[in-house]
Amino acid sequence: PGMIKILTVFSPSITSEESEERAIFSKGNLGQIEIIAEPGPAELIITGNIGESFRNSISVAYGFVKYFLQPYYPAPLSEKVRIHVDIPGWFPKYDGPSAGVGIAIAMISAWLKQPIPPSFTMTGELTLMGHVLPVGGIKEKIEATLEKNISRVYIPTDNRGDYLDMILKGLDESHEYPEIVPVSTVEEIVRQIFTLPEKK
């Protein structure tokens, strides 16, 4: 529980005297997030080599998860859980909002003590109310799952066109592609992966 594979895009860049900073190429990456939920003072601990936008995504996910799980637990329990989020590996530096959905799902996994299927991954920006917003690099992210034992990828519904564009341009038939599942809310993923307790 609390472990999830996330999809990111690594875009190294160069800066010359004649031009502004520009990306050399974009490459999808399959990273990992580890989260522990344990008894203790209600606090959020964040460790790892991340940028400000990624840190904001963790805070938004934390706010959403407490709001989403509130009907299932007495208030005192929700106030006595320490959440520790770690992004293992120190290169490349993670930034951007596209891991928000994965972070929220990993937090819920840690809280419920229910694992996420290791062959599932996801991408999408998260809002405080649990909506899934579109992100960039869908093609590169899906390609990063090839030969990595990934069977399902959750993407934002608004990015469905990016995946359809991949299909129209022709997929490499030498690879087996994962199932692509578009979603509009985090709750859609939660109800497919976890068993929620009875509401209190």
GIPE-V277501 format. One record per residue. RES is the residue in one small letter. SS is DSSP state (2 for helix, 1 for strand, 0 for the rest). BURIAL is I if it has 16 or more other C-alpha atoms within 10 Angstrom, else O. Layout:
res=RES ss=SS burial=BURIAL
res=RES ss=SS burial=BURIAL
This chain:
res=p ss=0 burial=I
res=g ss=0 burial=I
res=m ss=1 burial=I
res=i ss=1 burial=I
res=k ss=1 burial=I
res=i ss=1 burial=I
res=l ss=1 burial=I
res=t ss=1 burial=I
res=v ss=1 burial=I
res=f ss=1 burial=I
res=s ss=0 burial=O
res=p ss=0 burial=O
res=s ss=1 burial=O
res=i ss=1 burial=O
res=t ss=0 burial=O
res=s ss=0 burial=O
res=e ss=0 burial=O
res=e ss=0 burial=O
res=s ss=0 burial=O
res=e ss=0 burial=O
res=e ss=0 burial=O
res=r ss=1 burial=O
res=a ss=1 burial=O
res=i ss=0 burial=O
res=f ss=0 burial=O
res=s ss=0 burial=O
res=k ss=1 burial=O
res=g ss=1 burial=I
res=n ss=1 burial=I
res=l ss=1 burial=I
res=g ss=1 burial=I
res=q ss=1 burial=I
res=i ss=1 burial=I
res=e ss=1 burial=I
res=i ss=1 burial=I
res=i ss=1 burial=I
res=a ss=1 burial=I
res=e ss=1 burial=O
res=p ss=1 burial=O
res=g ss=0 burial=O
res=p ss=0 burial=O
res=a ss=0 burial=O
res=e ss=1 burial=O
res=l ss=1 burial=O
res=i ss=1 burial=O
res=i ss=1 burial=I
res=t ss=1 burial=O
res=g ss=1 burial=I
res=n ss=0 burial=I
res=i ss=1 burial=I
res=g ss=0 burial=O
res=e ss=2 burial=O
res=s ss=2 burial=O
res=f ss=2 burial=I
res=r ss=2 burial=I
res=n ss=2 burial=O
res=s ss=2 burial=I
res=i ss=2 burial=I
res=s ss=2 burial=I
res=v ss=2 burial=I
res=a ss=2 burial=I
res=y ss=2 burial=I
res=g ss=2 burial=I
res=f ss=2 burial=I
res=v ss=2 burial=I
res=k ss=2 burial=I
res=y ss=2 burial=O
res=f ss=2 burial=I
res=l ss=2 burial=I
res=q ss=2 burial=O
res=p ss=2 burial=O
res=y ss=2 burial=O
res=y ss=0 burial=O
res=p ss=0 burial=O
res=a ss=2 burial=O
res=p ss=2 burial=O
res=l ss=2 burial=O
res=s ss=2 burial=I
res=e ss=0 burial=O
res=k ss=0 burial=O
res=v ss=1 burial=I
res=r ss=1 burial=I
res=i ss=1 burial=I
res=h ss=1 burial=I
res=v ss=1 burial=I
res=d ss=1 burial=I
res=i ss=1 burial=I
res=p ss=0 burial=O
res=g ss=0 burial=O
res=w ss=0 burial=O
res=f ss=0 burial=O
res=p ss=0 burial=O
res=k ss=0 burial=O
res=y ss=1 burial=I
res=d ss=0 burial=I
res=g ss=0 burial=I
res=p ss=0 burial=I
res=s ss=0 burial=I
res=a ss=0 burial=I
res=g ss=2 burial=I
res=v ss=2 burial=I
res=g ss=2 burial=I
res=i ss=2 burial=I
res=a ss=2 burial=I
res=i ss=2 burial=I
res=a ss=2 burial=I
res=m ss=2 burial=I
res=i ss=2 burial=I
res=s ss=2 burial=I
res=a ss=2 burial=I
res=w ss=2 burial=I
res=l ss=2 burial=I
res=k ss=0 burial=O
res=q ss=0 burial=I
res=p ss=0 burial=I
res=i ss=0 burial=I
res=p ss=0 burial=I
res=p ss=0 burial=O
res=s ss=0 burial=O
res=f ss=1 burial=I
res=t ss=1 burial=I
res=m ss=1 burial=I
res=t ss=0 burial=I
res=g ss=0 burial=I
res=e ss=1 burial=I
res=l ss=1 burial=I
res=t ss=0 burial=I
res=l ss=0 burial=I
res=m ss=0 burial=O
res=g ss=0 burial=I
res=h ss=1 burial=I
res=v ss=1 burial=I
res=l ss=1 burial=I
res=p ss=0 burial=I
res=v ss=0 burial=I
res=g ss=0 burial=O
res=g ss=0 burial=I
res=i ss=2 burial=I
res=k ss=2 burial=I
res=e ss=2 burial=I
res=k ss=2 burial=I
res=i ss=2 burial=I
res=e ss=2 burial=I
res=a ss=0 burial=I
res=t ss=0 burial=I
res=l ss=0 burial=O
res=e ss=0 burial=O
res=k ss=0 burial=O
res=n ss=0 burial=O
res=i ss=0 burial=I
res=s ss=0 burial=I
res=r ss=1 burial=I
res=v ss=1 burial=I
res=y ss=1 burial=I
res=i ss=1 burial=I
res=p ss=1 burial=I
res=t ss=2 burial=I
res=d ss=2 burial=O
res=n ss=2 burial=I
res=r ss=2 burial=I
res=g ss=2 burial=O
res=d ss=2 burial=O
res=y ss=2 burial=I
res=l ss=2 burial=O
res=d ss=2 burial=O
res=m ss=2 burial=O
res=i ss=2 burial=O
res=l ss=2 burial=O
res=k ss=0 burial=O
res=g ss=0 burial=O
res=l ss=0 burial=O
res=d ss=0 burial=O
res=e ss=0 burial=O
res=s ss=0 burial=O
res=h ss=0 burial=O
res=e ss=0 burial=O
res=y ss=0 burial=I
res=p ss=0 burial=I
res=e ss=1 burial=O
res=i ss=1 burial=O
res=v ss=1 burial=O
res=p ss=1 burial=I
res=v ss=1 burial=I
res=s ss=0 burial=I
res=t ss=1 burial=I
res=v ss=2 burial=I
res=e ss=2 burial=O
res=e ss=2 burial=O
res=i ss=2 burial=I
res=v ss=2 burial=I
res=r ss=2 burial=O
res=q ss=2 burial=O
res=i ss=2 burial=I
res=f ss=0 burial=I
res=t ss=0 burial=O
res=l ss=0 burial=O
res=p ss=0 burial=O
res=e ss=0 burial=O
res=k ss=0 burial=O
res=k ss=0 burial=O
